[in-house]
Amino acid sequence: MSTQSIENSLFEKRERVYPREVHGRFALLRVSAVLGLLGLYYLLPWVDWSGRQAVLLDLPARKFYIFGLTLWPQDFPLLTLLLISAAMSLFFFTALAGRLWCGYACPQTVWTEVFLWIERHIEGSRIQQMRLDQSPLNFGKLKIKAAKHTVWILFSLWTGFTFVAYFTPARELALKTLELRLGPWEIFWLLFYSFATYGNAGWMREQVCKYMCPYARFQSAMFDSDTLVISYDEKRGEPRGSRRPGINPADQGLGDCINCTLCVQVCPTGIDIRDGLQYECIGCSACIDVCDDVMDKMGYEKGLIRYTTPNALQGEKTQVLRPRIIIYGAILLALLAVFLVTLANRTPLALDVIRDRNQLYRETREGLIENVYTLKIMNMDNKTRNYSLEVTGISGISLQVDQAPVQAASGEVLSVPVRVQADELNLTERSSEIAFVLTTEDNELTVTEAARFLGPVY
């Protein structure tokens, strides 16, 4: 077999999908989600909070501002908890109601919707777009295509600019852009994110959902017969056939489906929902809206295509509260509770104790046993702080600080050498547990870190 024939047997040439515009309750919900999510994305970098940008990931300063909260690299466990919670919420909602994320909130879906709006505004309806693509290349066609891609590219560049504005203050970035002073990394990420938006939402579209997104492949593991999914009621709709409005389909031996194929025409991935649940379905509900509209015009009951469960389609009872939903929900609530408690009890101050390993201990001229430590003080507050230090754990123990005052600027990791001394008579064992207590001068923040004090062998 030739190489060309092998390629033809393995790969199918892409047939472009021209989604038809649809109106209805789910379309309104989808538009609201797009406007809300993109509104947050594009507006947040321009919102000020206490004299700074409300959401700013300042990587050079290692500060991450989220409104009134300032996070540091040491707060990475919080991000881990948040990401795990997001993954668990995806499992929970998928098991409950299918691909809600894909249909309404996925960035690929959201930005593709915007690109489709632009395309319809410039090139026209589905039929007009198909005729335009099939027509020979001329000045009129070139002008329309150039206008569409120009708007796409400008919108993509604005998207890339906004992405960088979460890392470089938006007003500063705008000024640097106008003055052509952007740094190499800013240029790279602006162009990279712009190209990704233009390519994924403008050109690849459903190919990303069908072939690149891993979620489409493992979603079936989270579905069961009680999962709420978009389904075609085959018992009610078959056999299909065209007819005039007002005719009772039973009189002609037909089902309610008039075989108008509008459910296929509005599908952004180009599937036929009447063939059953498919991994390409992103749960956008466009087929529900258009089918309800057709049923209304024909005088039939709505819901030929609807949100339902496989069990309900078979006439069996649907169980919403089932083991996997309870388990997913319990884990999700537990993760969120841990996240909120951790965030609420978070102290913007950290202390690490490093013991001098060059010698176990030494004896001073006064006959005291002395250990040397280096204290690493991490000030994760938004202002410079002065601190007081003390040590506890052994009777009569004392702390000698070689640096005064103990002061750390915002974001600074301060190294403070200290000497801890104790009377040999008060040491009951070779290794005693002690604790360093670090307190701000206003007594607002306090942290305690345990350490070991070594003495002679008894």
N, C-alpha and C positions, 0 to 999 in steps of 0.2 A: 504494500500500500504506500502511495507517495506521501510526502510530507504535507502537501496541500490537502489531500483527502483526509489525512489524520486530523489536521486542524479543523476542517469543515465538520468532521464528526464529533469533535469535542467542544467547539466554540460556536455559539450562535450569534450572528450579527445583530447588534442592538437595533430594535425598532423603537423609534422615538415615541414617547408617550405625550399626548396632548390632553391634559386634564381639562375637562369642561368645568366652567364656573358653576357653582351650586350655592343655593341659599336655603336657609332653614335654621332650626334651633341649634344643631350641632355645629353648623358653619359659623353661626354667631358666637358660639362658645370658643371655637378655634380662633376666630379673628380677635376676640377679646384676649385670649391667651397670648397671641402674637404681639398685640399692641402693648399688653402689660409687661411681658418679658423683655421685649426690645426697648420699651420705654425705660425700664430699669437699667438695662445695659448701657444705653446711650446717654442717659441723664445723670447717673450716679457720679461719674468723674467730675461733673460740674457743680455738685452739691458740696457746700462748705459745712464744717462742723468744728466749732471751737477754734476758728482761725486757720484751719487746714482742710485739705480735701477729705470728705467723709469716708471714702473707701480708697485706700492707697497702700499698695504693697511695695514699700520702700526697701528694695533688696540691698543697696549699698549700705544703708544704715541698719539693716536687719530689723526693721520695724514694720509691722503689718497693722495698719489702722483700719478698724471697722467701726465707724461712728465713734462712740465714746470708749471703745475698747482698743487697747494696744497690745498686740501679741508679739512674741519674740520666738526665735528658733527653739528655745527651751520649752515652748508650749506646743511642740509637735504632737505630743499625745492627744491634745484636743482635736487637731486636724485628723488624726487617725480615727478617733472615735466618730467624728463627723462623717468621714468617708464610709466607714463601716455601717453607720446608721443609714446613709443614703443608699448603700447597696441593699441593706435589709428592707428598706422601704420599697425598693424596686421589686424585690421578691414578693412582698406583702401585697402590693397593689396589682401586680401581674397575676398572682394566684386569685385575687378577688375579682378583678374586672379587666383582665387582658392587658393590651399594650396601650394603656393610657398615656404613659410617658412618650411613646413614639408618636402618637397621634396629636398631642397637644403641646408638649413641652420640649421635645428633643431639638437641639440647635439645628440639626439638618432639616427637620420639618419646618421650624420657625423661619429660617432664612430662605428656604425654598418657597414658602408661601409669599414672601415679599418679592422674590424674583419673578414669581408667576404673576403677581399683581402688576409689576412693571411691564412684563411681557404682554399681558392682555391690554394694558392701557396703550401701548405703542403699536402692537401688531394686530390687535383685535381679538375676536372670539376664537374658539377652537377651530371652527371651519375656516375662518380667515387665515389663521396661522398655517393650517395644512395647505391651503391653496397658495399661500405665499411661498412656502418651502418647495412646492412642486412646480412653481412658475420658473421660467428661465431667468437667469441673472440679467438685470438691467439697472438703470440708474435709480428707479423708484425703489426696487427691492434693496439695493445696496444702501440707499439712504435710510430706509426703515431699520435694516439690520444694524447699521452703524449707530443709529440713535439708541437702539436698545442696548447694545453692548457698551456704549459710552455711559449710559445711566447705570448699568450694572457695575462697570469698573469704578465709577465715582462712588457709588454706594459701598462697594467692597473696600475702597481706600478709606472711606469714613469709618467703616467697621474695623479695619486694621489700626487706624489712628486711635479709635476708642479703646481697643485692646491695650495698646502701649500706654494709654493715659491712665491705666490702673497701676502702672509701675513708675511712670514719670508724671508728676503733677500736670493735669490737663492744660492749664493756662500757660505753664512754662513750656510744655510740649508744643502748644499752638504757636507761641512766639518763636521757638527754635525752628519750627517748620517754615514759618513765614520768612525767617532770616537765613534759611538753608544752613542751619547749624546742627542738624541732627547727628547724633553719634552713630557709629557703625552698627551697634546692637539695636538701637532704636529703628534704624533704617531696615535692618534685616527682619525684625519681627513685624514691623508695619507692612512690609511687602509680602512676607510669608503668610501672615494672617489674611491679608487682602486676597492673595492668590488662592488660598484655601477656600475662602468664602466664594469667590468668583467661580472656581472650578467645581466645588461640591454642589453649590446651590444653583449655579447657572448651567453647567454642562452635565455633570454626572447624575445629579438628582436621585432618581429611584435606584440607580446602580449602587449608590452608597448603602441604601437600606437592604438591597437584595444580596449583595456580594461582599461588602466590606464590613458591615456591622455585625459583630459576634452575637449580639442580643437576639437577632432573628433566628440564630441557629440553636440556642439553648432555651428559648422561651417555652418550648413544648414540655420541658422538664418541670415547669411550674404550673402548667395547665392541668385541669382534670375535668371531669364531667359536670362539676358544679361551678366552673369558672364562667363568669359573665363575658361573653364574646359577641362580636357582630356576626350574625348568622342569617342565612336565607332559609325561610320555612318551606322546605321542599314539598312537604305533604300538602300544603295549601297552594303553592305556586305551580305545581306540575299537574298535567302537561302544559307547556307554554304554547302561546299562540296569539296572534294579533286579532283584534276585534274592535268594533265601534264602541264608544262610551255608552253606558246604560244597559248594555246587553249582559244578561246573567250568564257567566262563564259555564255554569253547570249545564245549561241548555245545549251548549256546543261541545260538552265533554272536555272542557278546558279548566285549568287552574287560574289563579288570579294573575300570574305573571303574563304580561302581554308581549314579552320578548322585545322590548324597546331598546335594550342594551345600554340605557342611560347609566345604569350602575357601573358598567365597564368604562363608559366615557368619562365619568367623573373621578375614577380611581387614579390617584397619583402614581401608583406602581403598575397600573395597567392590567390588573387581574380581574377575573370574573368571580365575584363572591358566590355566585350560584353553583360553582364547582366545589364548594365546601371551604372550610378554614384552611388557609395556606400561610406559609411562613412569610410570604411577601406582604401580607396584609399588615399595615401599620396602625390600624384601629382609628382612622381619622373620621369615620362615620359619614363620609360624603355620600356613600351609597344609600344610607338610611334616609338622609334628607331628600335625595332625588326620587327615591322609590316612594316615599310618603307623598310627595307632590304628585306623582303619577297616579297613585291609588286614589288620592283625593279627586283628581280630575276624572277618573273612571267611575267614581262613586263607590269604591270598594273600601273596606276597612284598612286603615293604616297598619304598618307593622309586618309587612311581608318580609322585609329585611329589618332586623331590629337587634337590640342588645338582649340576649337571652343565653341560656345554658344548654349544652347538649342534652342534659337530663330533661329539661323543660320541653325541648323539641320532641322528645320521645314520650312525652306525657307523664314523666316521672317527677317526683318531688325534688326540688332543689334545696340543698342544705348550705346556707351561707356560712354558719358557724361550724366549721369542720376542723379536724386536727391540725392540718397544715396552716390554716388561717389563724388559729389560736396560738400555735407555736411561733409563727412569724410575727404576729402581733405582740406576743409577750416579749420576745427577744428585742423587737424594735422599741417597745416602751422601756425596757430595761436599759438599752443602750442610750436612749434619749435622757433617761433619768441620771445615768452616770455622767453623761456629758454636761447636763445642767448643774449637777451638784459639783462636779470638778471645776466648771467655769465659775460658779458662785463662790467657791472656797479658794479660788486661785489667788496666790499672794505674789505681787510683782517684785519679789525679792527671793534670791536663792543663795545658798551657802554651800560650798564644797570644802572639805578639809583634806589636805594632803600632808601626810606625815613625812618628815625628813628620814629617808632610808639610808643615809650615809652612816648613821650610828643609832643604836637602839636607844641609848640615853646617855647622859653625862651628869657628873656630880659637880655642883658649884662650890665655891670657896666656903660658902656658909653651910655646906653639908647637905644641901637640898638636891633632890633628883630632878633633872630638867629634861623635858622633851621639846623638840622644835617642830613647828608646823608651818605650813603656808595655807592661808585661808583665801579662797577664791570667792569674792563677793560680786554677785551679778545684780546690778540695779536695773530692773525691768520697768521702772516707773518713768513718767514723763518729765521728771525734774531731778535736779541734783539732790542727793541725800547725804546727811551726816549720820554716822552710826556709833553706837557704843557696843563694846564686846565684854563678855564675861564667860567664865568657865565654871562648871559644877561637876560633882560626882565623887570627889575625894575631900575629906575633911582638911581644911586649911589650905586648899589648893589656891594658887595665885596665877595671874596671867600678866605677862609682860609684852606690851605692844610696842614695836620699834617705830611705828609710823603714827604720827598725830598731826592733824585730826584724821580719822578714818572717814574719807569722803569719796563718793563715787558719782560721776556724772550720769545722766540718763543714757542707758544702754551700755555703760562701761562695765567691764569685767576687771575688778580691782584685785591685785595680789597683795596680801598683807602678811609678812612674816611675823610669827608670834612665838613666845617661849612660855611654856607651862611648867611651873615648879611645884613640888610637893615634898613634904617631910617623909623621909624613909619610914618613920615609925607609923605613919598613917596608911602605908601600903600593905594590904593584907594578901595580895597575890601579885604574881609577876606582871600580869596584864589586867589593868583596871579600866572599866568603862567610864568615860567622861563625856560631857556635852558642852559644845560651844553655843552660846546664845547671842544672836545678833539682833539688835533693836535700833530702830530709827530714833533720832533725838526727840521726836515728838511722841514716841511710844505708840505710833500708829501701826507699825508693822514689826513683827517679831518672827524669827525663824530659829530653829534649833537643829543642830547637826551632831550626831554621835561620833565619837572617836575612841581610840584606845591609848592609854598611858602606860608605858613600859617602865619597869623598875628592876631592881636586882632580883636574882633567883634565890628563893628561900629553901 
